[in-house]
Amino acid sequence: MGSRRAWWILGIAVVVAAVALFGARAPSREGASVPPREAVAAATSDPGVSREGARQGAAPPVTNVSNRRTPPQRPDARNGDLPPQVQRFLDANVYPPTSRPLTSGSTDLTHPNQRYEKPRPLDEDGEITFVFTADRYYYTGDEVAQVWLEVQKGGQPAAVRIHQATARAESRGAPTGKLVDLGLQTDGVRWASRLDLDQAFPDHHGTILLQVAFQAEAGEVHSEAIRIFSTPLEQVPARVTGEFRDSVQDGSLLVDVGVDVYEPGFYRFDANLYDRNGDPVAYAVFKGDLEPGQQWLPLDFFGKILRDQGALGPYSIEQIRGYRFLEGQTPDRERLVDDPVTHQTRAYDLAEFSDDEYTSEHKERMIQLMLEDADEGRSLDVPRVAGGQG
């Protein structure tokens, strides 16, 4: 029984500590400026209203999952002697799940939509290397994918013969539709192509398989494949308007982002915060239901992160990204355009931000349960897997 309870506690602890890391131009739609929060009118809730009609209204301001602090009542005052598992849980939950520190090593966040293909050896001794890649993974609307093959021998461009280079749409992981010739052309260094997605796959929402078959230095034919993801303009569910406002709320930096929502649904938005020197500080997440219309989207950057990093303002909000979740569908999300819009906050004094740790009723209850188990002699360690190593 104790083992089962330990599994349950540790499972929830992981959920509390983990932060999901899921995952240009604005769409050609006109939009009015975002009204003040006090003046935002309720938009129609009629599911049959047209997208154009919905844009004329505005939904009431949405509220993020709260990061607000309550007076801590942590049951850890035991002469500083806490079970190590409880201490690890506390150390992992100093900040809320919706706002965490950001470092230069967080490349999946500081360089979102970056591809990770690297040169690989083509022959046994590694003298010939190749890389087949694109400039990013996600594309939206009528964007053009830059695709290239680069082959080198001894650090210099190798002699290459292209046998085939194609693109093909996929549905649920299976090829669909016609093959499109990539038409790779060499500039003496790379074999490259500009794939106009709106022209080649105008209505396709999902992955596109890119394949190349080539010979290097008269060797054997080698085949390679990568994938990109396309969202048609008509399926872009919302846009960032470019309007912002910032303030200090409950000891944290609250940045309201203006958004124009075309389609109702459950959304996720992420954004990065940089200090006045351009160094990464934190990222914040919004997750919640949005109705059609123009509204303010709250992003709460936790105050203690700014204090712990000694991050001085003014701060820059960058790399805002978002999608609408499509439950039970494939693909399971509609992405917004990767818009380069940024915002610089006022130069707040660092002392305006709270140095308090994040706490919540759920977090305190988890600590209490773990301490009770320790008092009663229940193991908080993960049980050994049958057949595993000790």
C-alpha positions in Angstrom: 0.0 0.0 0.0 2.9 2.3 0.9 4.6 1.6 -2.4 1.4 2.5 -4.3 1.0 5.7 -2.4 4.7 6.7 -3.0 4.1 6.1 -6.8 1.0 8.4 -6.6 2.8 11.1 -4.7 5.8 11.1 -6.9 3.7 11.1 -10.0 1.9 14.2 -9.0 5.1 15.8 -7.9 6.5 15.4 -11.4 3.3 17.0 -12.8 3.7 20.0 -10.5 7.4 20.4 -11.3 7.3 19.9 -15.0 6.7 22.6 -17.5 5.5 21.6 -21.0 7.7 22.9 -23.8 5.3 22.3 -26.6 6.1 23.5 -29.0 7.2 36.3 -40.1 4.3 37.9 -41.1 0.9 38.4 -39.5 -2.1 37.0 -41.5 -3.5 39.4 -44.0 -6.5 40.4 -41.9 -7.2 43.9 -40.8 -7.8 44.6 -37.1 -8.5 47.5 -34.9 -6.3 48.4 -31.9 -6.9 46.5 -28.7 -9.3 48.5 -26.4 -8.5 49.0 -22.7 -9.4 46.1 -20.4 -12.1 48.1 -18.7 -13.8 48.9 -22.1 -13.6 45.4 -23.6 -17.1 44.3 -24.6 -18.4 40.8 -24.6 -18.2 39.1 -28.0 -21.0 37.0 -29.4 -21.1 33.4 -28.2 -23.2 32.2 -31.1 -21.2 29.3 -32.6 -22.6 30.0 -36.0 -21.3 33.5 -36.3 -18.9 34.1 -39.2 -15.2 34.7 -38.6 -15.6 38.2 -40.1 -18.6 38.9 -37.8 -16.7 37.7 -34.7 -13.9 40.1 -35.4 -16.2 43.0 -34.9 -16.7 42.1 -31.3 -14.3 41.7 -28.4 -14.2 39.0 -25.8 -13.8 39.9 -22.1 -10.2 39.8 -20.9 -8.9 36.3 -20.1 -7.1 35.3 -17.0 -4.1 33.0 -16.9 -3.8 30.1 -14.5 -2.9 32.0 -11.3 0.6 32.3 -10.1 -0.4 34.5 -7.2 1.2 33.7 -3.9 -0.6 33.0 -0.7 1.1 33.2 2.7 3.3 30.1 2.9 2.4 27.5 5.4 5.1 25.1 4.5 5.4 22.3 7.1 9.1 22.1 6.8 10.2 23.7 10.1 11.9 20.6 11.5 15.2 21.9 12.7 16.2 22.1 9.0 16.1 18.4 8.7 13.9 17.5 5.8 13.8 14.1 4.0 16.0 14.5 0.9 13.1 13.7 -1.4 11.0 16.5 0.1 13.9 18.9 -0.2 14.3 18.0 -3.9 10.6 18.6 -4.4 10.9 22.1 -2.8 14.1 22.9 -4.8 12.3 22.0 -8.1 9.2 24.1 -7.3 10.6 27.5 -6.3 8.9 29.0 -9.4 5.4 28.3 -10.8 4.8 25.9 -13.7 3.7 28.9 -15.8 6.9 30.9 -15.4 10.4 29.5 -15.3 14.0 30.7 -15.7 15.5 31.0 -19.2 19.2 30.6 -20.0 21.3 30.7 -23.1 21.4 26.9 -22.9 17.6 26.8 -23.4 18.0 26.7 -27.2 14.6 25.1 -27.8 13.1 28.3 -26.3 15.6 31.0 -27.2 15.7 29.7 -30.8 12.2 28.3 -31.4 11.4 26.6 -34.6 15.1 25.9 -35.2 16.2 22.6 -36.9 18.9 20.4 -35.5 20.3 18.5 -38.5 24.1 18.4 -38.4 26.7 17.2 -40.9 27.1 13.5 -40.8 29.7 11.2 -42.3 28.9 9.6 -45.7 31.9 7.2 -45.9 33.6 5.0 -43.4 36.6 7.3 -42.7 34.4 10.4 -42.4 36.2 12.3 -45.1 32.9 13.0 -46.9 30.1 14.6 -44.9 26.6 15.8 -45.8 23.6 17.6 -44.3 20.1 17.8 -45.7 17.9 20.3 -44.0 15.7 23.4 -44.1 15.6 26.8 -42.5 12.9 25.7 -40.0 10.3 23.2 -39.2 7.0 25.1 -39.0 5.7 27.3 -41.9 2.4 29.2 -42.0 0.4 30.6 -44.9 2.3 31.5 -48.1 5.8 31.3 -46.6 8.6 29.8 -48.6 10.7 26.9 -47.3 14.4 27.1 -47.9 15.7 23.6 -48.4 19.3 22.5 -49.1 21.8 19.7 -49.4 25.4 20.4 -48.6 28.1 17.7 -49.2 31.8 18.3 -48.4 35.0 16.3 -48.9 37.8 17.3 -46.6 36.0 20.5 -45.8 35.5 21.6 -49.4 32.4 21.2 -51.7 32.3 17.7 -53.0 31.2 16.5 -56.5 27.5 15.7 -56.3 25.0 14.2 -58.6 21.3 14.6 -57.7 19.2 11.6 -58.7 15.9 12.8 -57.2 14.7 15.5 -54.9 11.0 15.7 -54.1 8.3 17.0 -51.7 5.1 15.2 -50.8 2.3 15.9 -48.4 1.5 13.5 -45.6 -1.8 12.6 -43.8 -1.5 10.7 -40.6 2.0 9.7 -41.4 1.2 8.3 -44.9 2.1 10.0 -48.2 -0.8 11.7 -50.0 -1.2 13.7 -53.2 1.4 14.2 -55.9 5.1 14.4 -55.8 6.5 17.9 -56.2 10.0 18.3 -57.7 12.2 20.3 -55.4 14.4 21.4 -58.3 17.6 21.6 -56.3 20.2 23.9 -57.9 23.8 24.4 -57.0 25.6 27.6 -56.2 28.9 25.8 -56.0 28.6 25.2 -52.3 25.0 23.9 -51.7 22.2 22.3 -53.7 19.3 24.5 -52.7 15.6 25.0 -53.4 12.9 27.5 -52.5 9.6 25.6 -52.0 6.6 27.9 -52.2 4.2 26.0 -49.9 1.1 28.0 -50.9 1.7 27.1 -54.5 2.8 23.5 -54.0 0.4 22.5 -51.1 -2.2 25.3 -50.9 -4.7 23.5 -48.7 -2.5 21.1 -46.8 -2.4 21.2 -43.0 0.3 18.9 -41.6 3.6 17.4 -42.4 5.4 17.4 -45.8 8.0 14.8 -46.5 11.2 16.1 -48.3 13.4 13.4 -49.8 16.7 13.5 -51.8 18.7 10.7 -53.5 22.3 11.7 -54.5 25.8 10.4 -55.2 28.9 12.1 -53.8 32.3 11.7 -55.5 30.9 8.9 -57.7 30.1 6.8 -54.6 26.9 4.9 -53.9 23.5 6.5 -54.1 22.4 7.8 -50.7 18.9 8.7 -49.7 17.9 11.1 -47.0 14.5 12.5 -45.8 13.3 15.3 -43.5 9.9 16.7 -42.6 8.4 20.2 -42.4 5.0 21.3 -41.2 2.6 23.6 -43.0 -0.5 25.5 -41.7 -2.6 27.2 -44.5 -3.4 30.9 -43.9 -7.1 30.0 -43.6 -6.4 27.8 -40.6 -4.4 30.4 -38.6 -6.7 30.8 -35.6 -5.5 34.1 -34.1 -2.8 36.8 -34.4 -0.8 39.0 -32.1 -1.9 42.6 -32.7 1.4 44.3 -31.6 -0.2 46.2 -28.7 1.2 45.6 -25.1 1.0 47.0 -21.6 3.1 46.1 -18.6 2.8 46.5 -14.9 3.9 45.0 -11.6 1.2 42.8 -10.1 1.6 40.9 -6.8 5.3 41.2 -7.1 5.6 39.8 -10.6 5.9 41.4 -14.1 2.6 41.2 -15.8 2.7 41.8 -19.6 -0.7 42.0 -21.3 -0.4 41.0 -25.0 -3.0 42.1 -27.5 -4.5 39.3 -29.5 -7.2 39.0 -32.1 -8.8 35.6 -31.9 -10.6 34.3 -35.0 -11.5 30.8 -33.8 -12.7 29.9 -30.3 -10.9 27.1 -28.4 -8.2 26.1 -26.0 -4.9 28.0 -26.7 -1.3 28.0 -25.5 1.0 31.0 -25.8 4.6 31.3 -24.8 7.0 34.3 -24.7 10.5 35.0 -23.6 11.8 37.8 -21.4 15.3 39.4 -21.8 17.0 41.9 -19.6 18.4 45.3 -20.8 21.6 43.6 -21.9 19.7 41.1 -24.1 20.4 38.2 -21.8 17.6 35.6 -21.4 15.8 35.8 -18.0 12.5 33.9 -18.0 9.7 32.6 -20.1 6.0 32.6 -19.3 3.1 30.4 -20.5 -0.6 31.1 -20.9 -3.0 28.2 -21.3 -6.8 28.6 -21.5 -10.0 29.0 -23.5 -10.4 32.0 -25.7 -13.4 33.4 -27.4 -13.4 35.3 -30.7 -12.5 38.9 -30.7 -9.8 41.3 -29.6 -8.6 40.9 -26.0 -5.6 41.1 -23.6 -3.6 37.9 -23.0 -1.9 37.9 -19.6 1.7 36.7 -19.4 3.0 36.6 -15.8 6.8 36.6 -15.4 7.5 35.5 -11.8 9.2 38.1 -9.7 11.6 35.8 -7.9 13.2 34.8 -11.2 14.1 38.4 -11.9 15.4 38.9 -8.4 17.4 35.6 -8.4 19.0 36.5 -11.7 19.6 40.1 -10.8 18.0 41.0 -14.1 17.8 44.7 -14.7 15.2 46.5 -16.9 13.9 47.7 -19.2 12.9 44.2 -20.3 12.2 42.9 -23.7 9.3 40.5 -24.5 10.2 38.5 -27.6 9.5 35.3 -29.5 5.8 35.2 -28.8 4.4 32.0 -30.2 1.1 30.2 -29.9 -1.4 27.6 -31.2 -5.0 26.4 -30.8 -5.3 22.8 -29.6 -7.4 20.5 -31.8 -8.6 17.8 -29.5 -8.8 14.3 -31.1 -7.6 15.5 -34.5 -4.5 15.0 -36.6 -2.7 17.4 -36.7 -3.6 18.3 -33.1 -3.0 22.1 -33.3 -3.3 25.2 -35.5 -0.3 27.5 -35.2 -0.1 31.2 -35.2 2.3 32.9 -37.6 5.8 33.3 -36.1 5.5 37.1 -35.7 8.8 39.0 -34.9 6.8 41.6 -32.9 8.5 42.6 -29.6 7.8 44.9 -26.6 10.1 46.8 -24.3 8.8 47.4 -20.8 9.4 50.3 -18.5 12.6 50.3 -16.5 11.3 48.9 -13.3 13.4 48.9 -10.1 14.4 45.3 -9.2 13.1 45.9 -5.7 9.6 46.2 -7.0 9.5 42.4 -7.6 8.9 39.9 -4.9 11.5 37.5 -3.6 8.9 35.1 -2.3 8.9 31.5 -3.6 5.9 30.2 -5.4 3.3 28.4 -3.3 -0.2 27.0 -3.8 -2.6 24.9 -2.0 -1.7 21.9 -4.2 2.0 22.4 -3.6 1.5 22.6 0.2 -0.7 19.6 0.2 1.9 17.6 -1.6 4.6 18.6 0.9 2.2 17.6 3.8 1.6 14.2 2.2 5.2 13.5 1.7 6.1 14.5 5.3 3.3 12.3 6.6 4.7 9.3 4.7 8.1 10.0 6.0 6.8 10.2 9.6 5.0 6.9 9.1 8.0 5.2 7.7 6.7 4.9 4.1 9.4 4.9 1.5 9.4 7.9 -0.8 11.9 6.2 -3.2 10.8 5.0 -6.5 10.4 1.2 -6.2 12.9 -0.9 -8.2 11.6 -2.1 -11.6 11.3 -5.9 -11.7 14.4 -7.3 -13.4 16.2 -3.9 -13.3 19.6 -3.1 -11.9 20.0 -2.1 -8.3 
